[in-house]
Amino acid sequence: MEISGKSNGKHQQVVIIGGGISGLAAAYKLHESDANLKVAVLEAAPRCGGVISSVRQDQLLFEEGPDSILTQKPWALSLIKRLGLNEHIIETERENRRTYVAWNGKLHALPDGFVMLAPTNFVSFFRSTLFSPLGKLRMALETLLPRKEDDAEESLAGFVRRRFGNEALERIAQPMIGGIYTADPEKLSLNATMPRFLDLEKQNGSVIAGLMKSDRKTSGARYSLFISLDQGLGLLVDTIIAKLNPGTIKTNTPVSAIKKSSSGFEVETKDGEIIHTDAVIVATPSFQASKMLHGLDDQLAQRLAQIEYAPSAILNLAYKKTDVPSFKGFGFVVPSKERSSIIACTFVSQKYAKRAPEDTVMLRVFMGGALAKDVYALSDTELIKSARKELKKYLHLDAEPVELKLTRYPNSMPQYHLGHMALIADIQQLSARYTGLAFAGNYMQGPGIPDCICTGETAAESILGSSIG
């Protein structure tokens, strides 16, 4: 298929490989900049959206992937507004804004004013049943410890252990931060994931002191910064697709290779079709990108292959409200020390409105991750049975669900291991040798929707910036 060529130094055709939110954001950014630009999004799966998938079943709304967007990072909210979806934005339910942590088989409320791994409200902190008296003392002593003087990269575990002690690592940092990345805290790079805490120590000598000095409005668990869409986050995907030019999206089109040509690039699909194009945005997981690039640049392909991924599973369950014990909150996280088969549970119908009828309670259970690959390896029946066993343990919930939906993601979560930022810088430096080649995805700057959108839009801008020459 011959669709390449330049007019007045501008790209006429851009191929985007991968139709997840990163690739779709890139496509829409290009469309906004030049509606006449030929853009082709090649997606291997039967549908676009990647892990974003909202399924309506009767009056139940199942989110098979992420269910929230963090507005503190502006890129997703900006895109939502540009798409005209403002009226569909919903906030978390104010009266239920509380999170719990499982410890010793029981749920303990996260103290008010707790920011991921550090307390700012000491009255609530010292009243907490989550920590031992010695653990509380050790965490409070963080304000007296000297700051780290060298710039050596630290793991999440190393940083928290050094500043707050082992109890803070096991009961808070690992389930709260490690759970976001479904990662091993001993390998997780804090600089690549939570650099704010490093900056607080560097600038104030103490994380707690730095948080106490910051605006009180941003202290504590900032539930108000999370939003969703009233019809599910799938609405974001559907709206982008609807606004792109007809024929832009090509599903069931896996790509096998990317090669350089005299006029740009050749993209070869698995069925043998050759697409000639001026520019390429690779918006797939890095291990898939690596396989495509061996014919173009072995060194770049090898760097991309170095990023590890962890599996995860999401189990949506709906129960009759009368069968569920009273629970006021958004859900709970489970430290790995609990040796549970689940890493978190969300009360979906208490977090966002209109996810389920008034007489129904909907839960989402998260399983798998880097520390529980053996759990992910269970059969569907065993996985569901194990999850329900944990719900009985922590919530005393033993009733049969009226509906359930299990979704597996074998390689969904990139692992931001020590050295990740240097690895990404290496990938960007190597790819810069090819004008018209850009990368996007959740392995680049963060796994959340805003970061994915940012990488997609940044990739599109780099292509547009390189089109004059």
C-alpha positions as CSV (number, residue, x, y, z in Angstrom):
1,M,0.0,0.0,0.0
2,E,1.6,3.2,-1.1
3,I,0.5,6.1,1.1
4,S,3.7,8.0,1.7
5,G,5.2,11.3,0.4
6,K,5.7,14.8,1.5
7,S,4.3,18.1,0.3
8,N,6.1,21.3,1.2
9,G,8.2,19.4,3.7
10,K,5.1,18.2,5.7
11,H,4.2,14.6,6.5
12,Q,1.2,13.4,4.6
13,Q,0.9,10.0,6.4
14,V,1.5,8.8,9.9
15,V,1.0,5.3,11.0
16,I,0.3,4.7,14.7
17,I,0.9,1.2,15.9
18,G,-1.3,0.4,18.9
19,G,-4.9,1.6,19.6
20,G,-4.7,1.9,23.4
21,I,-5.3,5.3,25.0
22,S,-1.7,6.4,24.2
23,G,-2.1,5.7,20.5
24,L,-5.6,7.2,20.3
25,A,-4.4,10.3,22.1
26,A,-1.6,10.6,19.5
27,A,-4.1,10.1,16.7
28,Y,-6.5,12.8,18.0
29,K,-3.6,15.3,18.6
30,L,-2.6,14.8,14.9
31,H,-6.2,15.2,13.9
32,E,-6.6,18.4,15.9
33,S,-3.4,19.8,14.3
34,D,-4.3,18.9,10.7
35,A,-7.6,17.2,9.9
36,N,-6.4,16.5,6.4
37,L,-3.3,14.5,7.6
38,K,-3.7,10.8,6.8
39,V,-3.5,8.9,10.0
40,A,-3.8,5.1,10.3
41,V,-4.1,3.5,13.7
42,L,-3.2,-0.2,13.5
43,E,-4.5,-2.3,16.4
44,A,-3.9,-6.0,16.8
45,A,-7.0,-6.7,18.9
46,P,-10.6,-6.7,17.7
47,R,-11.2,-3.4,19.6
48,C,-9.3,-0.2,20.6
49,G,-8.9,1.1,24.1
50,G,-6.4,-1.3,25.5
51,V,-7.1,-1.9,29.2
52,I,-9.8,0.8,29.2
53,S,-13.0,-1.1,28.8
54,S,-16.5,-0.2,30.2
55,V,-19.1,-2.9,29.9
56,R,-22.8,-2.2,30.6
57,Q,-24.7,-5.3,31.7
58,D,-28.4,-4.5,32.5
59,Q,-28.0,-1.7,35.2
60,L,-24.5,-2.6,36.1
61,L,-21.4,-0.8,34.8
62,F,-18.3,-2.9,34.9
63,E,-14.9,-1.3,34.4
64,E,-12.7,-4.0,33.2
65,G,-9.6,-1.8,33.5
66,P,-9.0,1.5,35.3
67,D,-11.9,3.3,36.7
68,S,-10.4,6.7,37.7
69,I,-8.4,9.6,36.3
70,L,-6.1,11.7,38.5
71,T,-6.7,15.4,37.7
72,Q,-3.5,16.5,39.3
73,K,-1.8,15.5,36.1
74,P,-3.6,17.7,33.6
75,W,-3.4,15.8,30.3
76,A,-6.4,13.6,30.6
77,L,-8.7,16.3,31.9
78,S,-7.5,18.6,29.1
79,L,-8.3,16.0,26.5
80,I,-11.8,15.3,28.0
81,K,-12.6,19.0,27.8
82,R,-11.4,19.3,24.2
83,L,-13.6,16.3,23.3
84,G,-16.6,18.1,24.8
85,L,-17.1,15.6,27.6
86,N,-17.3,18.1,30.5
87,E,-20.9,17.3,31.3
88,H,-20.0,13.6,31.7
89,I,-17.4,14.2,34.4
90,I,-18.3,12.8,37.9
91,E,-16.4,13.1,41.1
92,T,-16.0,10.5,43.9
93,E,-18.8,10.3,46.4
94,R,-17.9,12.8,49.1
95,E,-19.5,10.9,52.1
96,N,-17.5,7.7,51.4
97,R,-14.0,9.2,51.1
98,R,-12.1,6.8,53.3
99,T,-9.6,4.0,52.6
100,Y,-8.6,1.1,54.8
101,V,-5.5,-1.1,55.1
102,A,-5.7,-4.8,56.0
103,W,-3.4,-6.0,58.8
104,N,-3.5,-9.1,60.8
105,G,-6.7,-10.1,59.2
106,K,-8.6,-6.9,60.1
107,L,-9.2,-3.6,58.3
108,H,-7.8,-0.4,59.8
109,A,-8.7,3.1,58.6
110,L,-5.9,5.0,56.9
111,P,-5.2,8.0,59.3
112,D,-6.5,11.3,58.2
113,G,-3.9,13.5,56.6
114,F,-1.8,10.5,55.4
115,V,0.0,11.3,52.1
116,M,1.0,7.9,50.6
117,L,3.7,7.1,53.1
118,A,3.9,10.0,55.6
119,P,1.6,11.4,58.3
120,T,0.6,15.1,58.4
121,N,-2.2,14.9,61.0
122,F,-0.5,13.6,64.1
123,V,-3.6,13.4,66.2
124,S,-5.2,11.0,63.8
125,F,-1.9,9.2,63.3
126,F,-1.3,8.5,66.9
127,R,-4.9,7.2,67.4
128,S,-4.5,4.8,64.5
129,T,-4.7,1.1,65.2
130,L,-2.7,0.3,62.1
131,F,0.7,0.9,63.6
132,S,2.4,-0.3,66.8
133,P,3.5,2.3,69.4
134,L,7.2,1.8,68.4
135,G,6.2,2.0,64.7
136,K,4.5,5.3,65.3
137,L,7.5,6.6,67.2
138,R,9.9,5.5,64.5
139,M,7.9,7.3,61.8
140,A,7.6,10.5,63.8
141,L,11.4,10.5,64.2
142,E,11.7,11.1,60.5
143,T,11.6,14.8,61.2
144,L,14.9,14.5,63.1
145,L,16.9,12.4,60.6
146,P,19.6,14.0,58.4
147,R,18.9,14.3,54.7
148,K,20.6,12.0,52.2
149,E,23.5,13.9,50.6
150,D,24.3,11.8,47.6
151,D,22.2,11.4,44.5
152,A,22.4,7.6,44.3
153,E,19.2,6.1,43.1
154,E,17.0,4.4,45.8
155,S,14.3,1.9,45.7
156,L,11.0,2.5,47.3
157,A,11.8,0.0,50.0
158,G,15.3,1.6,50.7
159,F,13.9,5.1,50.9
160,V,11.0,4.3,53.2
161,R,13.0,2.0,55.4
162,R,15.7,4.7,55.8
163,R,13.3,7.6,56.5
164,F,10.3,5.9,58.3
165,G,11.3,2.4,59.3
166,N,10.3,-1.1,58.3
167,E,6.7,-0.9,59.7
168,A,5.9,2.0,57.5
169,L,7.2,0.1,54.5
170,E,5.3,-3.1,55.2
171,R,2.0,-1.6,56.3
172,I,1.7,1.6,54.1
173,A,4.3,2.1,51.4
174,Q,4.2,-1.3,49.9
175,P,0.4,-1.7,49.6
176,M,-0.2,2.0,48.7
177,I,2.6,2.7,46.2
178,G,3.8,-0.7,45.3
179,G,0.2,-1.6,44.7
180,I,-0.3,1.2,42.2
181,Y,2.6,-0.2,40.2
182,T,1.9,-3.9,41.2
183,A,5.6,-3.9,41.9
184,D,8.2,-5.3,44.2
185,P,9.2,-2.3,46.4
186,E,12.8,-3.6,46.7
187,K,13.2,-3.1,42.9
188,L,10.8,-0.1,42.3
189,S,12.7,3.1,41.6
190,L,11.3,5.9,43.7
191,N,12.9,8.5,41.5
192,A,10.9,7.1,38.5
193,T,7.6,6.8,40.4
194,M,7.4,9.2,43.4
195,P,10.1,11.8,42.9
196,R,8.1,14.3,45.0
197,F,9.2,12.5,48.2
198,L,12.9,12.7,47.2
199,D,12.4,16.5,46.5
200,L,10.7,17.0,49.9
201,E,13.7,15.4,51.7
202,K,16.2,17.3,49.6
203,Q,14.5,20.7,50.0
204,N,13.3,20.4,53.6
205,G,15.5,17.8,55.2
206,S,12.4,15.9,56.1
207,V,9.5,14.5,54.1
208,I,7.0,15.2,56.9
209,A,8.3,18.7,57.4
210,G,8.0,19.4,53.7
211,L,4.4,18.1,53.6
212,M,3.5,20.1,56.7
213,K,4.8,23.3,54.9
214,S,2.8,22.6,51.8
215,D,-0.7,23.8,51.2
216,R,-3.1,22.1,53.6
217,K,-5.6,21.7,50.8
218,T,-3.3,19.2,49.1
219,S,-2.5,17.2,52.3
220,G,-3.9,13.9,53.1
221,A,-5.6,11.4,50.8
222,R,-6.7,13.7,47.9
223,Y,-9.9,11.8,46.9
224,S,-11.3,15.0,45.3
225,L,-8.6,14.8,42.6
226,F,-10.0,11.6,41.2
227,I,-12.8,11.7,38.6
228,S,-14.5,9.3,36.2
229,L,-17.1,9.6,33.4
230,D,-20.8,8.9,34.0
231,Q,-20.9,6.2,31.3
232,G,-17.5,4.7,32.2
233,L,-14.0,5.5,30.9
234,G,-14.8,3.7,27.7
235,L,-16.7,6.8,26.7
236,L,-13.3,8.5,26.3
237,V,-12.2,5.9,23.9
238,D,-15.4,5.9,21.9
239,T,-15.5,9.6,21.6
240,I,-11.9,9.8,20.3
241,I,-12.7,7.2,17.7
242,A,-15.9,8.9,16.6
243,K,-14.1,12.2,16.1
244,L,-11.3,10.7,13.9
245,N,-11.7,10.6,10.2
246,P,-13.5,7.5,8.9
247,G,-11.2,4.7,8.1
248,T,-8.5,5.8,10.6
249,I,-8.9,2.8,12.8
250,K,-7.9,-0.6,11.6
251,T,-8.4,-3.4,14.1
252,N,-7.3,-7.0,13.9
253,T,-4.1,-5.7,12.2
254,P,-1.0,-6.8,14.1
255,V,2.3,-5.4,12.9
256,S,5.3,-7.7,12.5
257,A,8.1,-5.3,11.5
258,I,9.1,-1.7,11.0
259,K,11.8,-0.9,8.5
260,K,13.4,2.2,7.1
261,S,12.8,3.1,3.5
262,S,14.1,5.9,1.2
263,S,11.0,8.0,1.8
264,G,10.3,7.2,5.4
265,F,9.3,3.8,6.8
266,E,7.8,0.5,5.8
267,V,5.3,-1.1,8.2
268,E,4.7,-4.8,7.6
269,T,1.6,-6.4,9.0
270,K,1.3,-10.0,10.1
271,D,-0.7,-10.8,6.9
272,G,2.1,-9.5,4.7
273,E,0.8,-6.1,3.8
274,I,3.5,-3.4,3.4
275,I,2.4,0.1,4.3
276,H,4.8,2.9,3.2
277,T,4.5,5.9,5.5
278,D,6.4,9.1,6.3
279,A,6.3,8.7,10.1
280,V,5.5,6.0,12.7
281,I,4.4,6.3,16.3
282,V,4.8,3.0,18.2
283,A,2.3,2.9,21.0
284,T,2.4,-0.7,22.1
285,P,3.9,-2.3,25.2
286,S,7.7,-2.1,25.0
287,F,8.2,-5.9,24.5
288,Q,5.9,-5.8,21.4
289,A,7.7,-2.7,20.1
290,S,11.0,-4.6,20.6
291,K,9.9,-7.4,18.3
292,M,8.9,-5.0,15.5
293,L,12.2,-3.1,15.6
294,H,14.8,-5.8,15.3
295,G,15.0,-5.3,11.5
296,L,15.4,-1.5,12.0
297,D,17.7,-1.2,15.1
298,D,18.8,-4.1,17.2
299,Q,20.2,-1.9,19.9
300,L,16.9,0.0,20.3
301,A,15.0,-3.3,20.3
302,Q,17.2,-4.7,23.0
303,R,16.7,-1.7,25.2
304,L,12.9,-1.9,24.8
305,A,13.0,-5.6,25.7
306,Q,14.7,-4.9,29.0
307,I,11.5,-3.5,30.6
308,E,9.7,-6.2,32.6
309,Y,6.0,-6.5,32.9
310,A,3.7,-8.0,35.6
311,P,0.3,-9.7,35.2
312,S,-2.9,-8.5,36.8
313,A,-6.5,-9.5,37.1
314,I,-9.6,-7.6,37.9
315,L,-12.7,-9.3,39.3
316,N,-15.9,-7.3,39.3
317,L,-18.6,-8.7,41.6
318,A,-22.2,-7.5,42.2
319,Y,-24.1,-8.4,45.4
320,K,-27.6,-7.8,46.8
321,K,-27.2,-4.9,49.2
322,T,-28.9,-6.8,51.9
323,D,-26.1,-9.5,51.7
324,V,-23.2,-7.1,52.2
325,P,-22.1,-6.0,55.7
326,S,-22.2,-2.2,56.2
327,F,-18.9,-0.6,55.1
328,K,-18.3,3.1,54.8
329,G,-15.4,3.8,52.4
330,F,-13.9,3.4,48.9
331,G,-12.2,0.1,49.8
332,F,-9.0,-1.3,51.2
333,V,-5.4,-2.3,50.2
334,V,-3.7,-5.5,51.3
335,P,0.0,-5.6,52.2
336,S,2.0,-8.5,50.8
337,K,2.9,-9.5,54.4
338,E,-0.8,-10.6,54.8
339,R,-0.1,-13.3,52.3
340,S,-3.4,-12.7,50.7
341,S,-4.4,-13.6,47.1
342,I,-5.7,-10.0,46.6
343,I,-3.9,-6.7,46.6
344,A,-6.9,-4.4,46.9
345,C,-10.6,-4.2,46.8
346,T,-12.7,-1.2,45.7
347,F,-16.4,-0.6,46.7
348,V,-17.3,0.7,43.2
349,S,-20.9,1.7,44.0
350,Q,-19.7,3.8,47.0
351,K,-16.9,5.4,45.0
352,Y,-18.9,6.6,42.0
353,A,-22.6,7.2,41.6
354,K,-24.9,5.1,39.2
355,R,-22.5,2.2,38.8
356,A,-25.2,-0.1,40.1
357,P,-28.9,0.0,41.2
358,E,-29.7,1.2,44.7
359,D,-30.3,-2.4,45.9
360,T,-26.9,-3.6,44.6
361,V,-23.3,-3.3,45.8
362,M,-20.5,-3.6,43.3
363,L,-17.0,-4.5,44.3
364,R,-13.7,-4.7,42.2
365,V,-10.9,-7.0,43.4
366,F,-7.4,-6.7,42.1
367,M,-5.1,-9.7,42.0
368,G,-1.7,-10.6,40.6
369,G,1.2,-8.2,40.3
370,A,5.0,-8.8,40.6
371,L,4.7,-10.2,44.1
372,A,1.9,-12.6,43.3
373,K,2.5,-14.2,39.9
374,D,1.6,-17.5,41.3
375,V,-1.9,-16.2,42.1
376,Y,-2.3,-15.0,38.6
377,A,-1.4,-18.5,37.3
378,L,-4.5,-20.0,39.0
379,S,-7.4,-21.0,36.8
380,D,-10.4,-18.7,36.5
381,T,-12.4,-20.9,38.9
382,E,-9.6,-21.0,41.5
383,L,-8.9,-17.2,41.2
384,I,-12.6,-16.4,41.8
385,K,-12.8,-18.9,44.7
386,S,-9.6,-17.4,46.3
387,A,-10.9,-13.8,45.9
388,R,-14.2,-14.7,47.6
389,K,-12.4,-16.4,50.4
390,E,-10.5,-13.1,51.1
391,L,-13.7,-11.1,51.0
392,K,-15.1,-13.4,53.6
393,K,-12.0,-12.9,55.7
394,Y,-11.9,-9.1,55.6
395,L,-15.5,-8.1,55.0
396,H,-17.3,-11.1,56.4
397,L,-19.0,-11.3,53.0
398,D,-20.0,-14.9,52.3
399,A,-23.0,-14.4,50.0
400,E,-23.2,-15.5,46.4
401,P,-22.7,-12.6,43.9
402,V,-25.5,-12.0,41.6
403,E,-23.1,-11.2,38.8
404,L,-19.3,-11.4,38.3
405,K,-16.8,-10.6,35.5
406,L,-13.1,-11.6,35.6
407,T,-10.7,-9.9,33.3
408,R,-7.0,-10.9,32.9
409,Y,-4.1,-8.9,31.7
410,P,-1.0,-11.1,31.3
411,N,1.4,-8.2,30.6
412,S,-0.3,-5.0,31.6
413,M,2.0,-3.3,34.1
414,P,5.5,-2.2,33.2
415,Q,7.9,-2.4,36.1
416,Y,9.7,0.8,36.9
417,H,12.8,-0.9,38.3
418,L,15.9,0.9,39.5
419,G,17.6,2.4,36.4
420,H,14.3,2.8,34.6
421,M,14.7,6.5,33.9
422,A,18.2,6.0,32.4
423,L,16.8,3.2,30.3
424,I,14.0,5.4,28.9
425,A,16.5,8.2,28.2
426,D,18.6,5.6,26.3
427,I,15.6,4.6,24.3
428,Q,14.7,8.2,23.4
429,Q,18.3,8.9,22.4
430,L,18.5,5.9,20.2
431,S,15.2,6.6,18.5
432,A,16.1,10.2,17.9
433,R,18.4,8.9,15.1
434,Y,15.3,8.2,13.0
435,T,13.4,11.3,11.9
436,G,9.7,10.5,12.0
437,L,9.9,7.7,14.7
438,A,8.3,8.2,18.1
439,F,7.2,6.1,21.0
440,A,4.3,6.3,23.5
441,G,2.9,4.1,26.2
442,N,2.6,3.3,29.9
443,Y,6.2,2.3,30.3
444,M,7.6,5.8,29.6
445,Q,6.5,8.1,32.4
446,G,3.7,6.4,34.3
447,P,1.0,3.7,34.0
448,G,-2.0,6.1,34.7
449,I,-4.3,7.4,32.0
450,P,-3.0,11.0,32.2
451,D,0.6,9.9,31.7
452,C,-0.3,7.6,28.8
453,I,-2.2,10.5,27.1
454,C,0.8,12.8,27.7
455,T,3.2,10.3,26.0
456,G,0.8,10.0,23.0
457,E,0.4,13.7,22.6
458,T,4.1,14.3,23.0
459,A,4.9,11.7,20.3
460,A,2.4,13.4,18.0
461,E,4.0,16.8,18.6
462,S,7.5,15.3,17.9
463,I,6.2,14.0,14.6
464,L,4.6,17.3,13.7
465,G,7.8,19.1,14.7
466,S,9.9,16.9,12.5
467,S,7.7,17.2,9.5
468,I,9.4,20.4,8.2
469,G,12.8,19.7,6.7
